[in-house]
């Protein structure tokens, strides 16, 4: 039979063991949840290969890196409640400058859209960060970085139907903006769908919200903004359609034609910002409803 002293020692050891297991359990639980959080895939698609290595060119001769943008394209570039220039592009410009060690020589200036290219040509800026499309025609006037963001096409449906496969839309009425590239995509890739064209996006989405359409097909970024506001009735259906041949290669930074040194520097900076998760963080900050 154990003595009172031995029994007390057993109790102490049991309590110590129990405390140890609790601590281990907390640590394991923390690590498990940490791993789960880290394992969640980012909604922002990778635009750069992990195996690709870009070297930064010598930009020591750059006296200033002035980004030209506009104020009328929220959430990319706009004036906030205090009149301060804000948005995805503004934060991206600062991140690029920091990555290139040019933060002290970095500026962002807002101009009307129609004046951006002429200001760049006149030497009033070094780059345009405003979503100018890199097309064969624009490449005759400008040089471009590689894309930092792609804009897919998406379907939206009322929440009760959002989880249904896109194939279930055959024979159904789907709204689309008339004469748009999305109307062409809908006609070419989804011939079984009954396309309902609208002259105005707002009218199309109002019809969907009122259940007079079965779905709408449009630019994913614009639809995400609507879903985060007036479109709480609805959700994305199916996946994201990238289709670069029809929707373009994505949003890029424009520089003066032939300024390949700066374009290469922008590419190197954007690659590093992607690898470090900065592009993903900016995307999630300004687009809480992911359009991918």
Protein Blocks (a to p, Z undefined) as FASTA:
>chain_A
ZZfklmmmmmmmmmmmmmmmmmmmmmmmmmmmmmmmmmpccfbdcfbdfkbccddddfkl
pmbacddddfklcfkbccdfkopacdjklmmmmmmmmmnopmmmgccddddfklmmmmmm
nopafbdcehpacdfklmmmpccdddfbdcdddddddfklmmpcfklmgoiacdddehia
klmmmmmmmmmbccdddfbfklmmmmmmnopafbdcddfklmmmmmmmmmmmbccehjdd
fklmlnonbjcddddehilmlmmmmmmmmmmmmmnommmmmmmmmmmbacZZ
